[in-house]
Amino acid sequence: MVQRDYVRKKSQSKSKAKKNKSRILPSLMIVLAVIIIVLFSAILYLLSTNHPEKPIERPKVKTEAPVATLPEQPQERWTYLKELETPNASSDTNSTASERQQILDSFINNSSTTPTTSTNSENNKWLLQCGAFKEKTNADTLKASLAMTGISGNITSSQQLYRVTVGPYTNKTDAQKILNTLKGNGINNCILSN
């Protein structure tokens, strides 16, 4: 009986399959490359021949030059600016002017009695220092903020600093009340000193 070699037969069929696959693979790659090149060239051709429509230009209309006249000036609704400029203009402001004069006279009378007091009262003056600035504009801004709260500030210059102070006050409780008022209005940088 003849012996068959099954091992060789199987290995030969596998090698034939590999040869067939190796023949198909390069031809498939070539076909895919040709398809990609054709698609790329078609896209380039479409992009080069496709021109968007140009927008239609509308005819330009000439407009007239504006007239050089100004409208009439509107009437002022509020008169407080004029009253501030001339405080003695109306009868209502005359009464406030007399009140101001009385207050000024009382300050003058109080200040005239102050120098005759003892030196201990001068040492007991309380000041609030709210800021020290290199530039005067910053000091003016803080002084204006103090004025908006109803408290008058003073600017003193020493060396290269402009100091903003409030006071002096004769007792600590008055100074502390003003300090609390300033803190309530958002001015938190003031320091109480004797």
Residue, then its C-alpha position, 0 to 999 in steps of 0.5 A: m500500500v502506498q503511503r500518502d504524505y498528508v503533512r506536505k499536502k496541507s502545507q502546499s495548500k496554505s502556501k498557495a493561499k498565501k500566494n493568491k492573497s499576495r497577488i490580490l493585495p497589491s492590485l487592490m492597493i493600486v485600485l484604491a490609490v487610483i480612486i483616491i487620485v481621481l476623487f482628489s482631482a475632481i474636488l480640485y476641479l470643482l473648487s477651481t471652476n466654482h465662482p461665487e456670485k458677485p453681490i449686486e452693487r446698489p447705486k449710490v444715493k447722494t445725501e444732502a449736507p446737514v444744516a448748520t443751524l442749531p435747535e433752540q436751547p431747552q429751558e432749564r427745569w431746575t433752578y438750583l444751579k442759579e441759586l447756588e451761584t447767587p445765594n441772595a437771589s431769592s427770599d428763601t435763600n435770604s433766610t438760609a444766608s442769614e442762618r449761615q451768617q449766624i453759624l459763622d458768627s457762632f464759630i467766630n465767637n467760639s474760636s475767639t474764646t479758644p485761645t484764652t483757655s488753658t494749654n491742657s485743652e489744646n493737648n486734648k484735641w482729637l483728630l481723625q486722619c483718613g489718608a496720606f497721599k503723594e498726589k494732591t488729586n488723591a487727597d482732593t478725592l478723599k476730601a470730596s468723599l468726606a464732604m459727600t457724607g456731610i463731614s468737612g475734611n482738611i488737607t495739610s501738606s508736610q514734606q511730600l505727603y498730603r494728609v486728609t484729616v477731620g477735626p479737631y474734636t474736644n472730646k473722644t466721644d465726638a470723634q468716635k461718633i464721626l468715625n462710626t459715621l464715616k465707617g457706616n458710609g464706607i470710609n474705613n481708613c480713618i484713624l483716631s489720634n490724640 
